Amino acid sequence: MTTDLAIWLLLAIAVVAANLPWLSDRLLFVKELPGGKPLWLRLLEWLLLYLVVGAIALGLERKTLGNIHEQGWEFYTVTLCLFLVFALPGFLYRYDLKHHLERARRRRRAA
């Protein structure tokens, strides 16, 4: 696997993983919760997926480059913020767009 392919693959995995907690009502995509999934649980799931993507990134780095470079706290802060930006579409869908779509659907039914 080339380095370019590994980078694009990792970015695609990160974008999908960052949005999954906001798009799924199941706990860790397995267990359905009776009252729905609260925000704190979505955030915890999002953080867990950040760590999973980080582990995948370390594996890809070792496979493509042969070793893992040392990183300081600044690197992890930037990657966390980037993962946060990647999660924005799913977050906006869950807490903004979904409500607008449901309201528009109700208006069409009432008319």
GULUMVEX-673288 format. One record per atom (N, C-alpha, C): residue number from 1; atom name; y, z, x. Coordinates in nm, 2 decimals. Atoms other than C-alpha are relative to their C-alpha. Layout:
# GULUMVEX-673288
REC   pos   site        v        w        u
REC   NUM     CA        Y        Z        X
...
END
This chain:
# GULUMVEX-673288
REC   pos   site        v        w        u
REC     1      N    -0.12     0.00     0.08
REC     1     CA     0.00     0.00     0.00
REC     1      C     0.12     0.00     0.09
REC     2      N    -0.12     0.00    -0.08
REC     2     CA     0.34    -0.09     0.14
REC     2      C     0.09     0.11    -0.04
REC     3      N    -0.10    -0.11     0.03
REC     3     CA     0.63     0.15     0.15
REC     3      C     0.08    -0.04    -0.12
REC     4      N    -0.08     0.04     0.11
REC     4     CA     0.83    -0.06    -0.09
REC     4      C    -0.07     0.02    -0.13
REC     5      N     0.08    -0.01     0.12
REC     5     CA     0.55    -0.06    -0.35
REC     5      C    -0.01     0.15    -0.03
REC     6      N     0.02    -0.14     0.02
REC     6     CA     0.50     0.32    -0.30
REC     6      C     0.13     0.06    -0.06
REC     7      N    -0.12    -0.06     0.05
REC     7     CA     0.87     0.39    -0.36
REC     7      C     0.02    -0.04    -0.15
REC     8      N    -0.02     0.04     0.14
REC     8     CA     0.89     0.18    -0.68
REC     8      C    -0.10     0.06    -0.09
REC     9      N     0.10    -0.07     0.08
REC     9     CA     0.57     0.33    -0.81
REC     9      C     0.04     0.15    -0.02
REC    10      N    -0.04    -0.14     0.01
REC    10     CA     0.70     0.68    -0.74
REC    10      C     0.12     0.01    -0.10
REC    11      N    -0.12     0.00     0.09
REC    11     CA     1.03     0.60    -0.92
REC    11      C    -0.05    -0.02    -0.15
REC    12      N     0.05     0.02     0.13
REC    12     CA     0.84     0.47    -1.22
REC    12      C    -0.07     0.12    -0.06
REC    13      N     0.07    -0.12     0.05
REC    13     CA     0.62     0.77    -1.24
REC    13      C     0.10     0.12    -0.03
REC    14      N    -0.10    -0.10     0.02
REC    14     CA     0.92     1.00    -1.20
REC    14      C     0.08    -0.02    -0.13
REC    15      N    -0.07     0.03     0.12
REC    15     CA     1.11     0.83    -1.49
REC    15      C    -0.09     0.04    -0.12
REC    16      N     0.09    -0.02     0.11
REC    16     CA     0.81     0.85    -1.72
REC    16      C    -0.03     0.15    -0.01
REC    17      N     0.03    -0.14     0.00
REC    17     CA     0.72     1.21    -1.62
REC    17      C     0.12     0.09    -0.05
REC    18      N    -0.12    -0.07     0.03
REC    18     CA     1.08     1.33    -1.66
REC    18      C     0.03     0.00    -0.15
REC    19      N    -0.03     0.02     0.14
REC    19     CA     1.09     1.21    -2.02
REC    19      C    -0.11     0.05    -0.09
REC    20      N     0.12    -0.04     0.08
REC    20     CA     0.74     1.32    -2.14
REC    20      C     0.02     0.13    -0.08
REC    21      N    -0.01    -0.12     0.08
REC    21     CA     0.83     1.68    -2.24
REC    21      C     0.09    -0.01    -0.12
REC    22      N    -0.09     0.02     0.11
REC    22     CA     1.10     1.55    -2.47
REC    22      C    -0.06    -0.09    -0.11
REC    23      N     0.06     0.09     0.10
REC    23     CA     0.89     1.29    -2.64
REC    23      C    -0.13     0.05    -0.06
REC    24      N     0.12    -0.06     0.05
REC    24     CA     0.58     1.50    -2.70
REC    24      C     0.02     0.14    -0.06
REC    25      N    -0.01    -0.13     0.06
REC    25     CA     0.54     1.79    -2.94
REC    25      C    -0.12     0.09     0.04
REC    26      N     0.12    -0.07    -0.04
REC    26     CA     0.21     1.90    -2.78
REC    26      C     0.03     0.07     0.13
REC    27      N    -0.01    -0.08    -0.12
REC    27     CA     0.19     2.17    -2.52
REC    27      C    -0.08    -0.06     0.11
REC    28      N     0.07     0.08    -0.11
REC    28     CA     0.10     1.99    -2.19
REC    28      C    -0.08    -0.12    -0.05
REC    29      N     0.05     0.12     0.06
REC    29     CA     0.02     1.69    -2.41
REC    29      C    -0.14     0.02    -0.05
REC    30      N     0.13    -0.02     0.05
REC    30     CA    -0.30     1.86    -2.53
REC    30      C     0.00     0.08    -0.13
REC    31      N     0.01    -0.09     0.11
REC    31     CA    -0.24     2.15    -2.77
REC    31      C     0.12    -0.01    -0.09
REC    32      N    -0.11     0.01     0.10
REC    32     CA    -0.04     2.11    -3.09
REC    32      C     0.04     0.15    -0.04
REC    33      N    -0.05    -0.13     0.04
REC    33     CA     0.18     2.41    -3.16
REC    33      C     0.04     0.01    -0.14
REC    34      N    -0.03    -0.01     0.15
REC    34     CA     0.22     2.53    -3.52
REC    34      C     0.15    -0.02    -0.03
REC    35      N    -0.15     0.01     0.03
REC    35     CA     0.60     2.57    -3.51
REC    35      C     0.07    -0.10     0.08
REC    36      N    -0.06     0.09    -0.09
REC    36     CA     0.67     2.29    -3.27
REC    36      C     0.02     0.06     0.13
REC    37      N    -0.02    -0.05    -0.14
REC    37     CA     0.76     2.32    -2.91
REC    37      C     0.14     0.04     0.02
REC    38      N    -0.14    -0.04    -0.02
REC    38     CA     1.07     2.53    -2.83
REC    38      C     0.06    -0.06     0.13
REC    39      N    -0.07     0.05    -0.11
REC    39     CA     1.33     2.43    -2.58
REC    39      C    -0.05     0.06     0.13
REC    40      N     0.04    -0.06    -0.12
REC    40     CA     1.23     2.68    -2.32
REC    40      C    -0.14    -0.05     0.05
REC    41      N     0.13     0.05    -0.04
REC    41     CA     0.87     2.55    -2.32
REC    41      C     0.01    -0.14     0.05
REC    42      N    -0.03     0.14    -0.05
REC    42     CA     1.00     2.19    -2.28
REC    42      C     0.05     0.00     0.14
REC    43      N    -0.05    -0.01    -0.14
REC    43     CA     1.20     2.30    -1.98
REC    43      C    -0.10     0.04     0.10
REC    44      N     0.10    -0.05    -0.09
REC    44     CA     0.91     2.48    -1.83
REC    44      C    -0.10    -0.12     0.03
REC    45      N     0.09     0.12    -0.02
REC    45     CA     0.69     2.17    -1.88
REC    45      C     0.07    -0.10     0.08
REC    46      N    -0.07     0.10    -0.08
REC    46     CA     0.96     1.95    -1.73
REC    46      C     0.00     0.04     0.14
REC    47      N     0.01    -0.05    -0.14
REC    47     CA     0.97     2.17    -1.42
REC    47      C    -0.14    -0.01     0.06
REC    48      N     0.13     0.02    -0.05
REC    48     CA     0.60     2.16    -1.39
REC    48      C    -0.03    -0.15     0.04
REC    49      N     0.01     0.14    -0.03
REC    49     CA     0.61     1.78    -1.41
REC    49      C     0.08    -0.04     0.13
REC    50      N    -0.08     0.03    -0.12
REC    50     CA     0.88     1.78    -1.14
REC    50      C    -0.09     0.04     0.13
REC    51      N     0.08    -0.04    -0.11
REC    51     CA     0.64     1.97    -0.91
REC    51      C    -0.12    -0.10     0.02
REC    52      N     0.11     0.09     0.00
REC    52     CA     0.35     1.73    -1.00
REC    52      C     0.05    -0.13     0.07
REC    53      N    -0.05     0.12    -0.06
REC    53     CA     0.57     1.43    -0.91
REC    53      C     0.03     0.02     0.15
REC    54      N    -0.02    -0.03    -0.14
REC    54     CA     0.67     1.60    -0.59
REC    54      C    -0.13     0.00     0.08
REC    55      N     0.13     0.01    -0.07
REC    55     CA     0.30     1.64    -0.50
REC    55      C    -0.04    -0.14     0.02
REC    56      N     0.04     0.15    -0.01
REC    56     CA     0.24     1.27    -0.57
REC    56      C     0.09    -0.06     0.11
REC    57      N    -0.09     0.05    -0.11
REC    57     CA     0.54     1.19    -0.35
REC    57      C    -0.05     0.04     0.14
REC    58      N     0.05    -0.04    -0.14
REC    58     CA     0.40     1.39    -0.06
REC    58      C    -0.12    -0.08     0.03
REC    59      N     0.12     0.08    -0.03
REC    59     CA     0.07     1.22    -0.10
REC    59      C     0.03    -0.15     0.04
REC    60      N    -0.04     0.14    -0.04
REC    60     CA     0.23     0.87    -0.10
REC    60      C     0.06    -0.01     0.13
REC    61      N    -0.07     0.00    -0.13
REC    61     CA     0.44     0.96     0.20
REC    61      C    -0.10     0.01     0.11
REC    62      N     0.10    -0.02    -0.10
REC    62     CA     0.14     1.08     0.39
REC    62      C    -0.09    -0.13     0.01
REC    63      N     0.08     0.12     0.00
REC    63     CA    -0.06     0.77     0.29
REC    63      C     0.07    -0.12     0.06
REC    64      N    -0.07     0.12    -0.05
REC    64     CA     0.21     0.51     0.37
REC    64      C     0.06     0.02     0.14
REC    65      N    -0.06    -0.02    -0.13
REC    65     CA     0.37     0.67     0.68
REC    65      C    -0.09     0.08     0.10
REC    66      N     0.09    -0.07    -0.09
REC    66     CA     0.09     0.88     0.82
REC    66      C     0.03     0.15     0.02
REC    67      N    -0.04    -0.14    -0.01
REC    67     CA     0.28     1.21     0.81
REC    67      C     0.10     0.03    -0.10
REC    68      N    -0.10    -0.05     0.10
REC    68     CA     0.51     1.42     0.60
REC    68      C     0.12     0.05     0.08
REC    69      N    -0.12    -0.05    -0.07
REC    69     CA     0.87     1.47     0.72
REC    69      C     0.05     0.13    -0.05
REC    70      N    -0.06    -0.13     0.04
REC    70     CA     1.03     1.81     0.71
REC    70      C     0.13    -0.02    -0.08
REC    71      N    -0.12     0.01     0.09
REC    71     CA     1.30     1.85     0.44
REC    71      C     0.06     0.14    -0.01
REC    72      N    -0.07    -0.12     0.03
REC    72     CA     1.56     2.11     0.39
REC    72      C     0.02     0.02    -0.15
REC    73      N    -0.02    -0.03     0.14
REC    73     CA     1.67     2.27     0.06
REC    73      C     0.09    -0.10    -0.06
REC    74      N    -0.09     0.10     0.06
REC    74     CA     1.94     2.00     0.02
REC    74      C    -0.08    -0.11    -0.06
REC    75      N     0.08     0.11     0.04
REC    75     CA     1.67     1.74    -0.02
REC    75      C    -0.06     0.03    -0.14
REC    76      N     0.06    -0.04     0.13
REC    76     CA     1.49     1.93    -0.30
REC    76      C     0.10     0.02    -0.11
REC    77      N    -0.11    -0.01     0.10
REC    77     CA     1.82     2.00    -0.48
REC    77      C     0.04    -0.13    -0.05
REC    78      N    -0.03     0.14     0.04
REC    78     CA     1.90     1.63    -0.48
REC    78      C    -0.11    -0.06    -0.09
REC    79      N     0.11     0.05     0.08
REC    79     CA     1.55     1.54    -0.61
REC    79      C    -0.01     0.06    -0.13
REC    80      N     0.00    -0.07     0.13
REC    80     CA     1.57     1.80    -0.88
REC    80      C     0.11    -0.05    -0.09
REC    81      N    -0.11     0.06     0.08
REC    81     CA     1.91     1.66    -0.99
REC    81      C    -0.03    -0.14    -0.04
REC    82      N     0.04     0.14     0.03
REC    82     CA     1.77     1.31    -0.98
REC    82      C    -0.10     0.00    -0.12
REC    83      N     0.10    -0.02     0.11
REC    83     CA     1.48     1.42    -1.20
REC    83      C     0.06     0.04    -0.13
REC    84      N    -0.08    -0.04     0.12
REC    84     CA     1.73     1.58    -1.44
REC    84      C     0.07    -0.13    -0.06
REC    85      N    -0.06     0.12     0.05
REC    85     CA     1.91     1.25    -1.47
REC    85      C    -0.10    -0.10    -0.06
REC    86      N     0.11     0.09     0.06
REC    86     CA     1.58     1.06    -1.53
REC    86      C    -0.04     0.06    -0.13
REC    87      N     0.04    -0.06     0.13
REC    87     CA     1.52     1.31    -1.82
REC    87      C     0.10    -0.02    -0.11
REC    88      N    -0.10     0.01     0.10
REC    88     CA     1.84     1.23    -2.00
REC    88      C    -0.03    -0.09    -0.12
REC    89      N     0.03     0.08     0.12
REC    89     CA     1.71     0.94    -2.22
REC    89      C    -0.09     0.08    -0.10
REC    90      N     0.09    -0.07     0.09
REC    90     CA     1.43     1.16    -2.36
REC    90      C     0.07     0.12    -0.06
REC    91      N    -0.08    -0.11     0.05
REC    91     CA     1.66     1.46    -2.40
REC    91      C     0.09    -0.04    -0.11
REC    92      N    -0.09     0.06     0.10
REC    92     CA     1.91     1.25    -2.59
REC    92      C    -0.07    -0.04    -0.12
REC    93      N     0.08     0.05     0.12
REC    93     CA     1.64     1.10    -2.81
REC    93      C    -0.04     0.12    -0.08
REC    94      N     0.05    -0.11     0.07
REC    94     CA     1.50     1.44    -2.90
REC    94      C     0.11     0.08    -0.07
REC    95      N    -0.10    -0.09     0.06
REC    95     CA     1.82     1.63    -2.97
REC    95      C     0.12    -0.07    -0.06
REC    96      N    -0.12     0.07     0.06
REC    96     CA     2.07     1.35    -3.08
REC    96      C    -0.05    -0.12    -0.08
REC    97      N     0.03     0.12     0.06
REC    97     CA     1.93     1.01    -3.16
REC    97      C    -0.10     0.01    -0.11
REC    98      N     0.10    -0.02     0.10
REC    98     CA     1.63     1.13    -3.35
REC    98      C     0.06     0.05    -0.14
REC    99      N    -0.07    -0.06     0.12
REC    99     CA     1.85     1.33    -3.60
REC    99      C     0.08    -0.11    -0.07
REC   100      N    -0.08     0.11     0.06
REC   100     CA     2.08     1.03    -3.65
REC   100      C    -0.09    -0.10    -0.07
REC   101      N     0.10     0.09     0.06
REC   101     CA     1.78     0.80    -3.72
REC   101      C    -0.06     0.05    -0.13
REC   102      N     0.06    -0.06     0.12
REC   102     CA     1.63     1.04    -3.97
REC   102      C     0.10     0.01    -0.11
REC   103      N    -0.11    -0.01     0.10
REC   103     CA     1.97     1.09    -4.15
REC   103      C     0.02    -0.14    -0.06
REC   104      N    -0.02     0.13     0.05
REC   104     CA     2.01     0.71    -4.17
REC   104      C    -0.12    -0.04    -0.09
REC   105      N     0.12     0.04     0.08
REC   105     CA     1.65     0.67    -4.31
REC   105      C     0.01     0.07    -0.13
REC   106      N    -0.01    -0.07     0.12
REC   106     CA     1.72     0.94    -4.57
REC   106      C     0.11    -0.07    -0.09
REC   107      N    -0.10     0.06     0.08
REC   107     CA     2.04     0.76    -4.68
REC   107      C    -0.05    -0.13    -0.06
REC   108      N     0.05     0.12     0.06
REC   108     CA     1.86     0.43    -4.72
REC   108      C    -0.10     0.03    -0.11
REC   109      N     0.10    -0.04     0.11
REC   109     CA     1.59     0.60    -4.94
REC   109      C     0.08     0.04    -0.12
REC   110      N    -0.08    -0.05     0.11
REC   110     CA     1.86     0.76    -5.15
REC   110      C     0.08    -0.11    -0.07
REC   111      N    -0.08     0.11     0.05
REC   111     CA     2.05     0.44    -5.20
REC   111      C    -0.08    -0.10    -0.09
END
